[in-house]
Amino acid sequence: MSSKKLFLRNVVSICLVGLFMYVGGLKAQSVKNQAIKYQNLLALIDAFYVDTVSLERLTEDAIVKVLSELDPHSVYISKDEIQEMNEPLQGSFSGIGIQFNILRDTLMVVATIPGGPSEKVGLRAGDRILKIDNENVAAIGLKNNDVRKSLRGDKGTIVSLVVKRKREKELIDFVITRDNIPIHSLDAAYMINNQIGYIKLNRFAATTSEEFLEALIKLKAENMQDMILDLRGNGGGYMQAAIEIVDQLFEAEQLIVYTQGLTNPRRENISTAKGIFKKGKVVVLLDEGSASASEIVAGAIQDWDRGLILGRRSFGKGLVQRQFPLSDGSMIRLTTAHYYTPTGRCIQKSYEKGLEDYHLDILNRYKSGEMISADSIHFPDSLKYNTLVKKRIVYGGGGIMPDIFMPIDTAANFKYFNLLVRKNVVYPFVVNYMDRNLKKLRNKYANFEDFDKNFEVSEEMLQEIVSMGEKEGIEKNEEDYLAVVDDLKLHVKALLARDLWESSEYYKVVNKKNDFILKAVEVLSNPKIYQKELANE
């Protein structure tokens, strides 16, 4: 480089530094002025207000209000809540196993933790909890810490809930037995057939990449050629865990995801050469409960045409949060950047109409028909992108759109089956049955394969469940019963398999009749179908 060019570059650099310092100085002065203004307000309230007030409470309320005006994922976390909010990703606790949010002074279930007590009785995402142990919790100014104190407790203790569910005219009662909440992120890893492996992740936690790698090594040793990665209902977690999982599937030097914000320059995450599953076909399963880190994985795989996405449009969270400690031990989780898939897609859904509309997005998808038919989904041309290898059309602006659409299973809403589950009839039956027959079952079935092939849920077992249901006020209707009896048998058998062995065995049973799995196996088993879908023909 010539001395003249070097001189000019140095001059430009000095000018830019000076400009940034000047702008930064203006911003700092503005922040200082507003801080003084708020300090004056608190001093005036403390000195002259007619009644006694908690300045701490006023400050916390102000912080919460400010953050709520920014975006749906910037939040205030009190010092008492910090450890509890990190537990699902790092630790363990005893409770009912839900992720929740307080929307318009109503306690709403965001997700149930797989394998936890709430999932076992049929509590669902979107349910609104009105009473806990007969105490009203709606419209009383409920706080996150109040919820945790009410729902957590010693293992084996009981909590009763009264729930309002959309499309249900009557309130629903649940009886839930508290238990240790599982913190593992890998629910299942097994071979579906001689060629196809199946891995299900429920979140992206501190140990997820290690669990995933162990599963890959195990399945590759069992001759896995192709893989189904099940991210349905996976609400995300650590972005780094998602990056490390994609790294196992990519060649070196491929862009996985990048982040960028107003004060955060573009930061790229590039794959390395250490991946151990770079060649086999991949199908990723998504649904409306798949968010954040799940969308990073799916977006990268779709953008590089590394595999196919099967299911329904994902949640649509493309915001990156960073935690900042405050002086009293509390902290704020502040959105500092957007993340973008390799093609440049920001898949964050709109929150311009406010938090209520944002949280009702899934319900609105039901109303629009999107859950039933892909033809009900419409994106403007401005959100079109082309994949990096096959040049297929993909979309940004509100979740990852699947390559192969799967409608929601409306048959899963049979009332009788749901009543048996959510009134805590089915799982207690399984527990009692195991107590009475554990030794007999272990002697008769040396391994899962023998159990899977030969065990049948008997008519006597079904009648005991029906009788237990009647004691809980669930009357048997023959038409409703016959409509769900096969599902009931499958569910009971799967729960027994999980209690006899591990969670993988639960999925080995239920996945045999799961439409997502059957379609994924069909696609992976037929190279022509796989390549046709990948070519977007």
Secondary structure by P-SEA (a helix, b strand, c coil): ccaaaaaaaaaaaaaaaaaaaaaaaaaaaaaaaaaaaaaaaaaaaaccccccccaaaaaaaaaaaaaaacccccccccccccccccccccccccccbbbbbbcccccccccccccccccccccccccccccccccccccccccaaaaaaaccccccbbbbbbbbbccccbbbbbbbbbcccccccccccccccccbbbbbbcccccaaaaaaaaaaaaaaaacccbbbbbccccccccaaaaaaaaaacccccccccccccccccbbbbbbcccccccccbbbbbbcccccaaaaaaaaaaaaaccbbbcccccccccbbbbbbbcccccccccccbbbbccccccccccccccaaaaaaaaaaaaaaccccccccccccccccccccccbbbbbcccccccccccccccccccaaaaaaaaaccaaaaaaaaaaacaaaaaaacccaaaaaacccccaaaaaaaaaaaaaacccccaaaaaacaaaaaaaaaaaaaaaaccaaaaaaaaacccaaaaaaaaaaacaaaaaaaaacc
